[in-house]
Amino acid sequence: MPMNRRDFLSAATATGVLGSRQWAPAGASLTDASSPLRSAGAADWSRAPAIDSLVNGGPYFEVDAVIEAGMTGAIVDMSMYPRSFNNAIQALAGWNAAFRRNPKLLKVTRGDDLRAAEGAKRFAIVLACQDAAILDASTVSVMRSNIDLLGVFFDLGLRVLQLTHNERNAVGDSFREKVDAGLSRLGEEVVPAMNELGMLIDLSHCSRLTTLQAARLSSKPVAITHAGCRALHPSARNKTDEEIRAVAEKGGYFGVFNMSLWLTERQTTSIDDLLAHVDHAVKVAGIDHVGFGSDGPIVSSDVPPDQELAGYRAAYERNQGLPGAEAVPHHVTVRALNTPRRLDLLAHGLARRGYGEAAVEKIIGGNIARVLREVLP
């Protein structure tokens, strides 16, 4: 029998912490995933957390691999499709069971957790969902059960919620809609409710108006956890300078993703394509508001590049002409970053472009850590 959402209007909570790590020597190759973590005279970025602001996956992954690679933690979009109420409950149950079983996994529920675990050899998880469709159809005109459900998910540990994914939902419009109506009446209630609970509002896939209206309405920093800059690549999946600036003015965060098909039109790609988007975002938003959200697996992908590309080209054929499918891709990701050492490689790429230690620390995790501390209770 399908779950009745009213059966879940009370739930348990849990807490967790974040760890820290050291970084590879400045001479490490950007394609060498096995570089040693420290050498004499190397730049030291270990004072800041190393956080990927959007990864995808479930609780069963090689935790030791990411810890050894020096990653502190990640915002994790729980693996489920479709993103519905029932599936979200089941995904949260699976993650909470994993937290109980595996002491190396740390569940972040409070902003203080980010400071409490400096030096802990554990991997921090900030649970996320990329679609507020999990709140079900809108009931805002007759009752507040959608807002009650938001509280249930919060009690189960959800701390980041994207208002829309690729399709319009009861909260607002996505970047793919023909007409952009922005936030719905329900969305106008969800934003302040998330502020009050202490949940980070993610606007990565939202339409322009949904993004701007949510940023304006929110009383706390908001985030675009994973996107590119439309000024550099014209895909509708990317964000305009106006949107990036609006998020920064709210004290928020913009994470550049590792989806090279939306970073460059060139037939080949490298980390420089991603770093160009970082450069542009820093110019628009300022150094305190930019980071990295890979939009990839927690550890790495074992899908061969040709197979990955074939899958995205098939998706292009299905979605031809829709926003986000404007051109047949020549590549999908920057493959050099398909490693748990991706933040290490990013740090040295930034250093080569002239970013100082303090700036590198902010981009590889310090900025998203600051936003989480400000937003989470």
Solvent accessible surface area in square Angstrom, and as a share of the most:
residue,aa,sasa,rsa
1,M,229,1.02
2,P,107,0.67
3,M,61,0.27
4,N,73,0.38
5,R,33,0.12
6,R,146,0.53
7,D,107,0.56
8,F,56,0.23
9,L,81,0.40
10,S,99,0.64
11,A,38,0.29
12,A,81,0.63
13,T,89,0.52
14,A,38,0.30
15,T,87,0.50
16,G,7,0.07
17,V,36,0.20
18,L,4,0.02
19,G,2,0.02
20,S,27,0.17
21,R,14,0.05
22,Q,85,0.38
23,W,1,0.00
24,A,1,0.00
25,P,18,0.11
26,A,52,0.41
27,G,72,0.69
28,A,10,0.08
29,S,52,0.34
30,L,39,0.19
31,T,106,0.62
32,D,53,0.27
33,A,48,0.37
34,S,92,0.59
35,S,6,0.04
36,P,88,0.55
37,L,55,0.27
38,R,95,0.35
39,S,48,0.31
40,A,108,0.84
41,G,89,0.86
42,A,20,0.16
43,A,27,0.21
44,D,49,0.25
45,W,3,0.01
46,S,26,0.17
47,R,166,0.60
48,A,10,0.08
49,P,20,0.13
50,A,0,0.00
51,I,4,0.02
52,D,0,0.00
53,S,0,0.00
54,L,1,0.00
55,V,0,0.00
56,N,50,0.26
57,G,18,0.17
58,G,24,0.23
59,P,22,0.14
60,Y,170,0.65
61,F,41,0.17
62,E,118,0.53
63,V,10,0.06
64,D,67,0.34
65,A,26,0.20
66,V,0,0.00
67,I,32,0.16
68,E,112,0.50
69,A,2,0.01
70,G,1,0.01
71,M,6,0.03
72,T,1,0.01
73,G,0,0.00
74,A,0,0.00
75,I,0,0.00
76,V,0,0.00
77,D,3,0.02
78,M,1,0.01
79,S,76,0.49
80,M,26,0.12
81,Y,184,0.70
82,P,79,0.50
83,R,37,0.14
84,S,37,0.24
85,F,15,0.06
86,N,46,0.24
87,N,39,0.20
88,A,0,0.00
89,I,10,0.05
90,Q,98,0.44
91,A,18,0.14
92,L,0,0.00
93,A,57,0.44
94,G,29,0.28
95,W,3,0.01
96,N,20,0.10
97,A,23,0.18
98,A,3,0.03
99,F,27,0.11
100,R,186,0.68
101,R,138,0.50
102,N,45,0.23
103,P,93,0.58
104,K,83,0.35
105,L,6,0.03
106,L,9,0.04
107,K,6,0.02
108,V,0,0.00
109,T,3,0.02
110,R,113,0.41
111,G,4,0.04
112,D,96,0.50
113,D,1,0.00
114,L,6,0.03
115,R,157,0.57
116,A,73,0.57
117,A,8,0.06
118,E,103,0.46
119,G,48,0.46
120,A,27,0.21
121,K,148,0.63
122,R,88,0.32
123,F,0,0.00
124,A,0,0.00
125,I,0,0.00
126,V,2,0.01
127,L,1,0.00
128,A,2,0.01
129,C,1,0.01
130,Q,7,0.03
131,D,18,0.10
132,A,2,0.01
133,A,37,0.28
134,I,0,0.00
135,L,0,0.00
136,D,62,0.32
137,A,70,0.54
138,S,53,0.34
139,T,24,0.14
140,V,35,0.20
141,S,107,0.69
142,V,119,0.68
143,M,92,0.41
144,R,131,0.48
145,S,15,0.10
146,N,1,0.00
147,I,20,0.10
148,D,75,0.39
149,L,1,0.01
150,L,0,0.00
151,G,18,0.17
152,V,4,0.02
153,F,0,0.00
154,F,26,0.11
155,D,44,0.23
156,L,29,0.14
157,G,1,0.01
158,L,0,0.00
159,R,8,0.03
160,V,1,0.01
161,L,0,0.00
162,Q,1,0.00
163,L,0,0.00
164,T,0,0.00
165,H,31,0.14
166,N,32,0.16
167,E,108,0.48
168,R,122,0.45
169,N,26,0.14
170,A,31,0.24
171,V,1,0.00
172,G,3,0.03
173,D,4,0.02
174,S,1,0.01
175,F,26,0.11
176,R,47,0.17
177,E,47,0.21
178,K,203,0.86
179,V,106,0.61
180,D,49,0.25
181,A,70,0.54
182,G,3,0.03
183,L,17,0.08
184,S,40,0.26
185,R,191,0.70
186,L,2,0.01
187,G,0,0.00
188,E,90,0.40
189,E,56,0.25
190,V,0,0.00
191,V,0,0.00
192,P,59,0.37
193,A,11,0.09
194,M,0,0.00
195,N,9,0.05
196,E,155,0.70
197,L,52,0.26
198,G,1,0.01
199,M,1,0.00
200,L,0,0.00
201,I,1,0.00
202,D,2,0.01
203,L,0,0.00
204,S,1,0.01
205,H,14,0.06
206,C,3,0.02
207,S,5,0.03
208,R,107,0.39
209,L,56,0.28
210,T,0,0.00
211,T,0,0.00
212,L,14,0.07
213,Q,51,0.23
214,A,0,0.00
215,A,3,0.02
216,R,168,0.61
217,L,80,0.40
218,S,2,0.01
219,S,91,0.58
220,K,57,0.24
221,P,15,0.10
222,V,0,0.00
223,A,0,0.00
224,I,0,0.00
225,T,0,0.00
226,H,0,0.00
227,A,0,0.00
228,G,0,0.00
229,C,0,0.00
230,R,81,0.30
231,A,62,0.48
232,L,78,0.39
233,H,18,0.08
234,P,91,0.57
235,S,3,0.02
236,A,23,0.18
237,R,4,0.01
238,N,1,0.00
239,K,5,0.02
240,T,32,0.19
241,D,41,0.21
242,E,76,0.34
243,E,2,0.01
244,I,1,0.00
245,R,104,0.38
246,A,22,0.17
247,V,1,0.00
248,A,11,0.09
249,E,136,0.61
250,K,60,0.25
251,G,20,0.19
252,G,0,0.00
253,Y,2,0.01
254,F,1,0.01
255,G,0,0.00
256,V,0,0.00
257,F,0,0.00
258,N,11,0.06
259,M,10,0.04
260,S,0,0.00
261,L,25,0.13
262,W,38,0.13
263,L,6,0.03
264,T,17,0.10
265,E,121,0.54
266,R,119,0.44
267,Q,131,0.58
268,T,94,0.55
269,T,34,0.20
270,S,46,0.30
271,I,11,0.05
272,D,78,0.40
273,D,17,0.09
274,L,0,0.00
275,L,2,0.01
276,A,36,0.28
277,H,2,0.01
278,V,0,0.00
279,D,32,0.17
280,H,34,0.15
281,A,0,0.00
282,V,29,0.16
283,K,170,0.72
284,V,24,0.14
285,A,15,0.11
286,G,27,0.26
287,I,52,0.26
288,D,57,0.30
289,H,32,0.14
290,V,0,0.00
291,G,0,0.00
292,F,1,0.00
293,G,0,0.00
294,S,5,0.03
295,D,27,0.14
296,G,17,0.16
297,P,58,0.36
298,I,6,0.03
299,V,21,0.12
300,S,48,0.31
301,S,24,0.15
302,D,137,0.71
303,V,54,0.31
304,P,71,0.45
305,P,71,0.44
306,D,117,0.61
307,Q,114,0.51
308,E,31,0.14
309,L,32,0.16
310,A,58,0.45
311,G,43,0.41
312,Y,75,0.28
313,R,94,0.34
314,A,47,0.36
315,A,25,0.19
316,Y,27,0.10
317,E,111,0.50
318,R,178,0.65
319,N,36,0.19
320,Q,115,0.51
321,G,69,0.67
322,L,78,0.39
323,P,38,0.24
324,G,7,0.07
325,A,9,0.07
326,E,87,0.39
327,A,72,0.56
328,V,64,0.37
329,P,11,0.07
330,H,76,0.34
331,H,21,0.09
332,V,5,0.03
333,T,21,0.12
334,V,2,0.01
335,R,79,0.29
336,A,32,0.25
337,L,3,0.01
338,N,42,0.22
339,T,9,0.05
340,P,23,0.14
341,R,42,0.15
342,R,7,0.03
343,L,1,0.00
344,D,1,0.01
345,L,4,0.02
346,L,0,0.00
347,A,0,0.00
348,H,3,0.01
349,G,2,0.02
350,L,0,0.00
351,A,38,0.29
352,R,129,0.47
353,R,95,0.35
354,G,67,0.64
355,Y,37,0.14
356,G,44,0.42
357,E,74,0.33
358,A,66,0.51
359,A,19,0.15
360,V,0,0.00
361,E,25,0.11
362,K,69,0.29
363,I,1,0.01
364,I,0,0.00
365,G,1,0.01
366,G,16,0.15
367,N,6,0.03
368,I,1,0.01
369,A,1,0.00
370,R,52,0.19
371,V,0,0.00
372,L,0,0.00
373,R,68,0.25
374,E,88,0.39
375,V,1,0.00
376,L,7,0.04
377,P,83,0.52
